[in-house]
Amino acid sequence: MSHRSISVVLVLVLASTAAPLTAQDIASEPTPFSVEGYAVANYYRFDWETDPNRRNQLDLERFAVEPAYRVNAWLRFEAEIEFEHGGTGVARETAADEASGFETEVEKGGAVEIEKLEAEFLLHPAFNVRVGHLYVPVGLVSSHDEPDEYFTNARNETEVALIPTLWHETGVGVFGAVRAFRYQALLVNGLDATGFTSATWIVGGWQKRFEEANASGVAVIGRLDLDVGPESYVGVSGYLGNSAANRPGADLDVPAHVGLVEAHAVVRHKGLTARGLLLYGHLQNSAAVSAANATIVADPSPVGKAALGWFVEAGVDVLPLLTSRAAGAGREGVDVFVRYDWYDSMYRVAAGIVDDPRWRRKTVTAGINWRIHPAFLVKAEYAHRSLGLAGGNHEDTMALGFGLIYGD
């Protein structure tokens, strides 16, 4: 029986055994329909030795709409629809190789994407079930994706460079809490190894680039968090899935399991907020994956056998120094922060694969978040990135932007 069939059977069993909807259920529930979401827009000014001609950018990064509907006390539907980079449509852009200097594209670079579409069966605080299109709970981006949940203008560099950002797949999962522990376990469709590269390791293996995802290879994910204080926790997560089985063709005769393990921490105390993450990943038979990709990918690059990355960031609310407001009181504030990222998408390579030092990167970022209102904040930062090259390896970026949060 396929994992999709198992999911359907599980839903039917849960629906048949759960308590029926009663008038008391309806009376005790709050408004059954709710909607929340967020928006992010940023301006970037680049001064890169690695790309002196890089133009400054203005990006309507994303607008997310998150509707939810509570059917009764034990069944809830949730979704998230995201409009990225202004959505999609017909775009007109400059083209140096066109006589007119412009060309018209059928699609803009943006997207409209369903990031979450799930049914939650709320059975017991210690055991609940999700079925549908689910977030992959690896790392911090999966739970800290709104603009007031990370300091920098863009989401943390380490995760963005090594694993899919706000990763979501289709499958079934269980979750719950026991005392101070919270857990999640999922079975979802896996990655496709044809998208793996030197620069971004497994990021391109996320099958959202296709209309339909191959599901011959599945992945299992687990996460465990321990609450250590108000809005503070530490945790670990892991991922294991065979990326060879989801390739478009049968061109790889060995498995290519992707294994990930990471540890993370979030600490909030009065006006201090600190976050950190350590991520390690391993790709089985990376040399065979690199060789197979070279025969079918338009612009192939060798893939690392292992990737490693970590970051730490800390911010202090300085508004109490300027006013009589106590530190940590309310959600308004002025956070001054600093962050350090180190990551290498080719941390280890197989025999015969050249370890390109340019993919060993480190970034120091400093900036400010002005939380004008619980629903609106302004961000500014300066980031200095250096690559593992002998020279011409600096990338300096200034960013200014805003975040909007509604319905929280």
N, C-alpha and C positions, 0 to 999 in steps of 0.2 A: 504494500500500500504506500503511495507517495505521501510526502509530508503535507501536500495540499489536501489530500483526502483525509488525513489524520486531523487536520485543523477543522475541516467541515464537520466531521463526526464529533469532535470535542465540543464545538459550538452547539450542536443539536442536543448532546447529552446535558450540557449545562442549562440550556433553555428548558429542557423537560423536567429537570430536577429542582430548579429554583422556585422560590415561592411566587405565586401569582400576584399580579398587581391588585392592590386593594385601594379602597377610598382613603384609608388611613395613610397609605404610602403617598398618595397624591397630596393630601392635606399637609403632610409633614415636609414635603420637598419645597425648596425655594423655587424661584422662577426657573422652569426647566430649560429654557434656551438662554445661552449667554454667548457673548463674542468679545474677544480681546485680541491684541496684536501689537505690532510695533513697526516703526519705519526708521531707516538709517540713510543718511546722505553724507558724502565726504568729498572734499577737495584735496588733491595731492599735488605737491610740487616736488619734482625729482631733480636730484643732482647726482647722477650715477657715472662713475668712471667706467663701469662695465657697459654702459649704453649712453654715451654723451648726447645723443639726439632724442632721447626719450622725452616725449611731450608731457606737460602737466595734464592732469585729468580731473574732471568733475563727474562724480558717479552717484546716481540715485541707486544706492547699493541694493536695498530691498525694502519691500512693503509686505508685511505678513498679516493675514487675517486668520484668526483661530476661533471658529465657531464650535460650540459644544451643546449637546442636547442630552439631558438626563431623562430617560424614559420612566424610570422608577428608582426605588432605593438600591437596586442591585445591577442596573444596566445603564450604561452611559456611552454615547457616541462622541468622538472628538475628531477634529480635522485641523489641518493647517495648510493654507494656500499661500504661496509666496510668489510675489512679482519681483524678479531680479533684474537690476540694471535697466529699469524702465520698461520691462515687459518685452514683447515681441511685435514685429511688424515689418514694414518696408523701410529700409534705412538708406540714406544717401551719404556717401563717404568719399574722402579723397582717395585717388588711385594714381600713383605716379606713372603706371604703365598704360593708362588710358589717354587718348588724344584730348578729351575734354577736361581731364584732370579729376573727374568724378566718376563714380559708378554706383548703380543702384543694386542693392542686395534684397533678396526676397525676405530675409530674416535679419532682425537686429541681433546684437550679441546677447540680449537679455533672454529671459525665460519666464514662463508661468508654470509653476510646479506645485503638485500636491505633495507636501513633505510628510504629512501624517494623515491617515484615515483609518481609525481604529474603533473597535467596540471593546469596552471594558466591562468585565463581569466582576462586580465588587462583592465577593463572597464572604470574606473575613479579613480583618486587618492583617493577618499573617499569610493569607493566600488569596490572590486574585489573578485574573486571566485577561490578557489582551490578545486580540486577533485582528489582523489587517496589515496596514502599512505602518511600520513602527520605527521609532528612532533606535539606532544602534548605540547602546549606552557605554561607549568606550571613550574615555577622556573627559574633559571638562566642557567642551563646546556643546555636547549633547544636552547638558543641563544648565549651561550658562550662555545662552545664545542671544538674549535680549541686550540692547545697548547699555543698560545700566548694570549688567552683570559681568562686564569686562571693562578694563580701563582704556585700552587702546582703541583707535578709531576702527581698525579692522580686528577680526577675531584672532586669537593667539597664533603666532607665526609657526610655532613648532608643530601643532596639530594640522594646520592648513597645509603645510609642506609634506607631511608624511602619510596622513590618512584622509579619507573624504571628510569634507566639512559639513557639519550637521547631517551626518550619515543616516540614511533611512532605507530600510529594506522591507520586503513583504514576508510575513510569517506569523508565528504565534509565540507568546511569551507569558511568563508568570512573574508576579511581583508581590511584595508584602513587606511588613515590618514586624520585628520581634524585639521588644524592649528598645534599645538604642540602635539596633541594627536594621538596615534596609537592604533588600536584595532584589535583583532582577536576573532572569534567565530566559534566553530567546533561542528559537530555531528559525533561521531566515535563509533566503537565497544568498549564494556566495558571489564572489568577485569573478571577473573575467581577466585572465592574465595578459591578454593582448594589449591592454591599456597601460601596463606597467612601464615606467621609464626611469632613467637615471636621476632626473631632477626631482620628481615627485613620487618616486617609488610606487606604491600601490594605488595612489589617488585616482589615476585614470582607469583603473579596473572597475570602478563603480559603474554599474550597468544603466544608470539613469540616462546615458547618452543614446540608448536604444529605445524604440517604442515598446518592446517587450523584453523582459529579462530572462535569460536562460537560467533554468533552475535544476540542471542535472547535478550540480554541486551545491551543497547547502553548507551553512556555517552555524556554529553554536557560540553563544556569547554569555558570559556571566559577569555580574557586578555585585560588589558588597561594599556598603558604606556604613561607617560608625559615626553617629552624632556625638560630638564631644563638647557641645555648648550651643547656645542660641546662634543659628545661622553658621555653625562651624562643624566641619566633619572631615574625616580622612577615609580613603577607600582605595580599592583595587578593582581592576576589570581585566578580562581576557577575551580573546577572539581566536577561533580556529576554523578554517574552511579551505576546501580544495578549489583553487582558481583555475586548474587545468580543465576540469569537467565542463566549465561554462564558456570555453572558447568557441567561436562560431563554427570551426571545423575540427575534425579529428586529426590535428597536426602535431600533437604532443603525446608521446606514449609513456610518459612518466607523470606521477602526481606533482602538483605544485601547491602544497598546503601553505597558507599564510597563517602565521601565528603571531599574535600580539599580546603583550602584557604591559600594563601601566599602573602606576600608583599616583594618587593625587591628594591634595589637601586644600581646604578652604577655611580660613580663620577670620572671624569678625569679632572685634572687641572694642566697644565704644567707637572712637573715630578711626581705628586702624582696620584695614582690610588687607589680607595677604592670601595669595593663591600660588600653587606650584604643581608641577606635573613632571613625571619621568616616564618615557615611553620607549619600549624596545620591541622591534619586530624582526621576524625571520621568514625568509622565503625559501621553501624547499626546491632543489634543482633549479636554482636561478640561472645557471649557465645554459641549461636546456631551454628555459623560457626565453632567454635572450636570443638564442639561435633561432628558435621557432618564430619569434616576433620579427626577426630580420628578413624573413621570407614573405611576410604578408603585410607588415606595417609600412606606411608611406615614408615616415621619417623615424626609423627605429633607433633605440639607444639601449645599451646594456643595462641590466637591472641588478641592483645590489642584492647580495645574499642576506644582509642584515641592515637595519636602519636604527638609529638611536637619536633621541632628542629629549631636551628638558627645558623648562623655563620656571622662573620665579618672578613674582611681581608683588609690590607692596605699595599701598597708598594711604595717606593720612589726610583726614578732613581738617583743613585749616580754618574753616569758617568760625569755630569757637574762639579762635585767636582774634578774630575781627569783630565778633558780636558777643552778646551775652548768652547765646544758645549753647547748651551743654553738648559735649561730644557724643555722637551716636543718637541724638534725639531727632526723630523724624527722618525723612528721606531727602530733604534738601541738604546741600552741602557743597564744599569746594575741595575735591580730592586732588592732591599733588602726588604723583606716582612715578615709579621707576620700574623697569622690567628688563630682564636679561633672558635671551633665547640662545640656545646652542642646539644645532641639529645637523645630521649628516645622513642623507638618503642613500649613501654608499658606504656605510660604516664598515661593513665587511663585504668582500667580493669573492666570487669563486675563482678557481684557477683559470687563467686565460682571460679574465675580465680586468680591464684597466680601471683602477680607482682614480676617478677624476677629482682632484682636490677642490674644484670650484663648488662642489655640492656639500662641502663642509662649511657651514655658515654659522655666524654668531651676530647677534643684534642687541644693541643697547638702546632702549627707548625711554624717554622721559616726557612727561606732559601733565595736563590738568583736565579734570572733569568738573564742570560747573553744573551741578544738579539744581537748576533754577526752580523746578517744581517736580513732584513725583512723576509727572507725565512728560517732562521735557528736560533734556540736558544738552550742553554744548561741550565738545571735546577738542583739544588741541594737543599736538605731540611733535616731537622730533626724534627720528630713528636713524641710527648709524649702524649699517650692516657691513660686515667684511666677509669676503669669500676666502677660501684656502688657497688662493693664487699668490704667486710671488710678487706681483705688482698689478696696478690698475684694478684693484679688487674692492673698492669702497662704493657703497650705495647709500646715499643720504636722502631721506625723505621727510618733508614737512607735511603735516595733515591737519585739516580743520574741518569739523563736521558737527552734525547734531543727531540726536536720537529722540524718537517719540514713542511713548508707551501708552496704550489706552486699554481701558477695560480691566485693569489689574485690581 
